[in-house]
Structures are given as structure tokens and as C-alpha cells.
Amino acid sequence: MSDAWEYKEATWSEVKQNPFRVKVDRKFNDRINENMLEIEQSHLSENLYIIQVDQDKKKKDWWGEREREVVTYYQIIGFEYTSYNTNRDKTKTPNIPYDNKGYTLDNNGYPIEYEEYIADFPKAPISLDDAREQLEKLYSDLYWDFSTWLGHHSREGWEIFKISRDFNSGSEGNSTWCIFRRRV
């Protein structure tokens, strides 16, 4: 083995919020038209889902007569990836590049970052809670904690040469810069 070293660097950034969100496209109910669900389903765009939110029984209209026995409320929801941070004054700032994402390998053995390819829920959500649970699981599967990220970069003979942490990065979360080395 020679005395030469090979170096690489990488940055891990703390992700404080789940960047995956449930987007409510619109709301509707079947108070006036009992066939409203079927009508909305026929006009539903790709990657949007109808979920039942609530039901009211024995609703009365404003003049006191009963309209229907049961009124059902629905939401049309979709998937949203937030690729920016929103600060207190509601301006959009570019997201810092996160190097702590998980990945899978494509057919040629190259890493594919999930985030670039995720455009929908893993399975059709049946409720708002189910949609949120799916997005939390997606977030926990995709973003690595520091020790997992460090272990990933320490494979194949790489060792940690230098670590530097920025504790003053504010709302974006702390970032950690590492240099790894291995003998050539």
C-alpha cells in the first residue's frame, strides 16, 4: 500500500421540516347534488385523490326546511414537494443543497435520488391522516440522520479526516462539512 491518499468531501444538513406536503386542491360536498362525487371523479386529474372529510346528518337550510338526511364533505388532495424554505416574512429562499438524502441504484448501478422522481403518494390515500402518514414515512425513508449519513460515506475504506459544523445557519438547520480520505 502506498503513502498516497485520496480525498472526498460531503456536506450533511439538518432537515428540520418534512418537505413533502398534502396539497388541498379544492373542497366540495353533495348538499345540492347527490351525484357530485361521481361528477368530480369523472373530471379528476392525474395524481389527485378524493377523500371523504366529514358527514353532517339532518342538515336544515337557512329557512328551516330539511334539505337532505346526510351531507358528505370531500376534499381533492394531491402531493407537493416544497423545494424552498419560507422564512417569517413569507419570501421564498432557495433551499440549501442537502447531501443527506437516501437513494436507490438504477439498472446501471448509479444512484437515483428519490426526491427528483417522487411526484405522487406511494399508494392512493384513503383519508387525510393516511396521506400524512405516507408522507412522514417517505420523509423518514428518504432523509438520513447524521450517523447513517456518516456510515454511508465511511464505506469502502473511507475514514473521516476532518469535520466542521456550522451552528449559526439559522432556520435552515445545522450543516456539517466532512472530508474523508482513504489510501490509494
Phi, psi and omega in degrees: 000138182275174178269007181277147180241148173249139183238151170215156178231155179204155180236128174255131179238135179291128177258111186275336182232148174292120181283352180266130185228156170270124180256123177272114181284310176194169180238151175205168176217171181252031181296312184273319183236117182293340182265014184299323179299314180296321179296313180295322179297324180289337181255010186289131177282165177294146179067020172240148185225145177259127176234145177278131184257316187202166173221138173247136179254142176053055178284144176246145176281179189292340178263008170099352178273146181283127178279304184213162177288315183227132173244128182252136180251138183231160170230144172258118185242161176216182183257140179221135174251123180268109183262020178217162174261139176251120181267185189298327180273015173063027174264148181271130176241144181300143178289141174288148182291125180263124179257015183250029180271145173285168179204168173236166180261141176278186183296336180267001179088011178265145181293139173246124177279122183305318187306325182285340185249352182277122179226004184204169176294150176301324174217158183300123181287145179257345177206170178295321178296319178297318178298315179295321178296319179298320181288326175294319178295318178301317179296314182291330178284328188273319185261127182272144170284172188299316183293324177293316179298316180297317178298322178298316182282346181266006178286168173057038174086002179283141175233157181284126179257319181208141176232135176224133183240137177260107180270357183251025184278358172073223188290341181289340183103161181288141176243147181234124180257130182232145170246131178246153178218158172207154179288140179271000000 
